Amino acid sequence: SLVRLDHVGWRQYAMEKRLFGGSENTVGWGAITAIHMFVTNAHTPITKRTVHIDNLIASTLPPGNIPARWLATFESGSYDPDIGSRLVLGQHVFDEENDISQYHLEYTTVIDNPVPSVRNPSAKVFKSHVPQQGYIRAEYEANAVVTEGKTHIYAWKEYLPSATFDNIDFYWLSLGQWKTYPCGEYSGWGEQICGGGGIFNDRDLQLAPDADELRLRFRAEPDCHEPTHTFEKDVWTSYALEVYWTNSENGYYRLFKNGELVFERSGIKTLLDDFQPGTCDMKWAMGIYSNWWSTGGSEVEITYYLDDMAIFDLDHGVTMDEVLNWQDGV
């Protein structure tokens, strides 16, 4: 396959696998393990020009044929995402003052969908479950993606059993984070992040006055807005969050729940003034991040289910309507 390269700057390509087959005979396509690219002129290699290649990914088309930047459906039965890479975190911090932890990958598993429904008929889902009280993390984290100047749509489905809130007291409970960590450790960002810290945006349980509400904290000064919304228990819920990441005042975000707009905000900063591209690109994690204790004995645990977690880039021509239709099975 020949591609014109009389261009300076980055270009994006997506090619069907059959283009690399060389014929209409599909035998052997499954054995393709590498694609070799070089610059030629009339099939003669050009040595005076360099082509840099990044984000070379071979993947099946995602559901709905929407080009995802990152995607995890868990349908393979493994932790591995359909597109991109990941980090699975199971951790018990038993000595916070000295930062001493024990790792527990058993806090995270991929299982059969415990409650298949019209909202989520998937066969497999991610389960985050924490049987040990204290300062706990059990998350599924996407690889960092280029952030500054990008408009991303983050999509996911989640299920919270009502039993998760029985016989439990929380110091705090977070169910999603957009992380700048570890950049916060090395920069004086205390005055630029609402509330301080190295974790940037997160969504947490609003303990008071209404424990049936989730709060989404957008933490770039000076906006510091903290919208809340009621979440449903014992049912699959779809979310889609669109964010334009910028440290200008032209940023915006909007959150959809089950296809309906919950809230939106525009004319704001969504990144820090000192945001460092590359070093601090957002890492998105979903799952349980909490400090809690049981009021009902040692058998109490926190449980959370996650599915169809994806990042879309508007530069790839994706629209919010397409993402919402994908979530709805259209």
N, C-alpha and C positions, 0 to 999 in steps of 0.2 A: 504494500500500500504506500503510495507516494503522497506526501503532504508538503505544500509550499512553505518555505521557511524564510522568504524575503521579508522578514519582520523582526523588529527589535522590541523586546519585552515579552512578558508571559502570555501564552495562549493556552486555551483549554480544549481538549479533544476527548471525545467518547466514541469508540468504534465497536461495532458488533463483532462478535467472535468469528463469524463466518468470513470476515474480511481477511483474516489471517490464515484461512484454510487453503487458499490457492485454487480451489475448484468447488463445484457443487457437492462433491463427495464429502460427507461429514465424518467419515471414518478417520479416527486419529485426532479429532479436535480435542477430545477429553485429555489427550496426552500433552497438550501444549503447556509448557511450564515456564517459558521465558519469551520475551519479545525483545529483539535486538534492534536498536535504532541508531542510525548514523546519518551524517549529512553527505549528500552526493550531488554531483552535476553530471547529467548523462551517465549515471551509474558509476561515476568515478568519485571516490571519497574526497571530500574537501577537508584539508587539515588546518586551514587558517580560520575556521569558524567553529565555535563551541556551542553546543546545545545542551542546556541543563534540563534534566527531567526530574519532576517531583510528583508525588502522590500518584504513582503508577499502581493502579488497582485493577485486578481481574475479579469480577463479581457477576453473579446473576442479577437480572433486573429486579429491583425491589417490588413489593406489592403495589399494584396500581401503576407500575412503570414510571414512578416519580423518582428522579435522580437524587438520591440521598447523599449527603456529605459523610454521614455516619449512620449506621443502622444496626439494631440488635432486636431480632424477633424471637430468639431462643428456640425456634422450631426444630433446630438440629439436635436439641437436647443437651447442648454444651454451653459453656460460658462464652464461646467465641462469637463475636459479632458477625453479621452478614457482610458489613463493610466497615473497615477501620480496625482499630485495636482497642484493648480495654485493660482495666485494672480492677480486680475484685478485692474488696477490703473487708476483712473480719478481724476486729481488734477490740481488746478489752484493756483500757488504760486503768490499771489498778493503783498506780502511784503517779497522780497528775503532777505533783510538785516536782518530781524528779524525772518526769516523762518516761516512765517504765511501763511497757505494754506486753501483753501476750496476744499472739495472733491466732485467730480461730476461723479458718476458712469454712468450717462446718456451719457457721452463722449464715452462709449464703449457699443456695442450691438452685438448680433448675429442675422443675418438677412438672407433672401433669397439671393442667389447669384445674384447680379445685372447684371452680364455679363457672364453667363455660356458659355463655349467654349471648344474646343478640349483640350486645355491646362489645363482647370479646369472645369469639368462638375459637380462639387459638388452642392448639393442643398442648403447648408447653409455655411456661411462664417462669420468671425469676422470683425466688422467695427469699426474703430477708427476715430472719427470725433470731431473736436474741433471748436465750434462756437465762442469762446471767445478769443480774442487776448491777448498776454502777454506770461508769462512763464508757459507752459502747459505740462502736461504729460497725455497720454491716451494709456496705454500699457497692453499687456497680457503677464504675466510672469510665466515661468515654475518653479517648485520647484527646489531647489539646488540638484545637483547630484555629487557624488564622482568625483573629478577632477584630482588630481595629478597622473601622470603615466598612465592616460587613453587616449585612442584615441576615440573621439566622432565625429559623423557626425550629423550636425545640418541641418535640411531640412525644407523648407517652400515655400509657394507660396504667391505672393503679387500682388496687382493691385493698381496703382497710377493714378487717373484721371488727365488729363492735366489741368483741371480747378483748381486743388489744387494749381497751381502755377500762377493763374491769380489774379491780384490785391492784391498780397501779397509780403511783404518784410520780409526776415528772418534775425534775428541776427544769428540763427543757427537752423538746423533741423536734428535730429537724428531719424533713422528708425530701430534701433536695437542695443541692448547692451548686453554684457557679463559682469556681475557685480561682483566685489569683495566687494562692499558696504554691510555692514558698516565697513568692516575691515580697509579700508583706513583711517577712522576717528581715529583709535586707534594705527596705526603703522606709523613709519616714512618712508613712501613709496614715498615721493615726488621725490627722485632721482632714484627710481626703475621703476616708471611708466612714460613713455614718455609724457610730458606735465603735469604731476602731477595729482592730483585728486584721488578719490576713485573708480570711474568707470573704469573698465579695458579696454576691447576692445569695439569698437562701429563702426557703419556704419552711415555716415552722408552725407548730401547734400554738394557737393563741390560748394560753392557759386561763386567762381572765380578760374580760368578764364571761366570755362564751367559749367553752372548751370544744364546741362543734365548729370552730372556725379555724382556717389556715391563714397565716399572714405571709405575704410575699414581700421581703425586704429588698428594695432597690437602694443600694448603699453608696452611690456616688454623690458626694457633696456637690451642690447645696440642696438637692431635691429631697432626699431622705424620706420619700413617701413610702408608707407601709399599708397598702390596701389589704383588706381581709375579705374572705368569702366563706360561706358555709360549705363544708364537704360532706359527701354522702358516705355512710358506712354500709358494709355488706352488699356492695354493688360495684361493678366495674365502672370507672369514670375515665373519660378521655380528656386530656389537656393538650393545648397547643399554645406556646408562648412565642410571639414574634418580637425580636429586639433589634434595633439598629444601634450597633456598638460604636460610640464616638465620644471623645472628650470635648467636642464642640457643644453648642447648645441646641443642636438639631436632632438629638436623639429621641427615640420613642420606644414604647413597648405596648403590647396589647395581649391579653390573655383570654383564650377561649376554653370553655368547659362544656363538653358534650355538644360542640358545634355552636354554642352561643357565646357572644362576647360578654365577659364578666367585668372587665375594666380595661381602660387604656389611658395613656398619658403621653404627651408630646412636648417638644420644645425644652428638652432636658439633657443634661449630661448622663451618659450611661457608662462611661469609663472614667478612670482617674486621670488627672492632669499629667501625672508622671508614668502613665501606662507604658510598659516596655514591650513593644511588639516582638513576638517570638518567645522571649523569656517568660512573659506573663500571659500568654494566650490562655483563654478560659478552658478549664477542665470541668466538665459537667458530670455530676454524680447524683444518683437517685438511690434511695434506700433509707435505712434507719441510722440516724446519728443522734444519740440521746444520752442523757444522764437521768436515771430513774431508780426507783426502788419498789419492791413488792409490798403490798399490804395484805396479801392473801396466801402467803406460804411460798415454798421453793419451786412449785410447779408452774407458777405464773411466768409467761413470756410475752414479748412483743412480736407481732407478726405483720408483715407487709408484703404484698405481691405487686410485681411490676411486669409490664409487657410492652412490646412494640415501641421501644425507645429509639428516637431518631433525631438527627440534626439535618436540616435542609438549608441551602444557601440560595437566597433570591437571585444571586448572580447566575445561577444555573437555570433560571427561567421558571422556578417553582413558585406557585402562588398559595396563599393561605387556603383558598377554596379547594385546591387540589389536595392539600394535606388533610383538611377536614373530611373530604370525601373518602380519602384513603382510610382514615380512622373509622368512618361510618360503613366501610365495606362497599362503597359505591364504585 
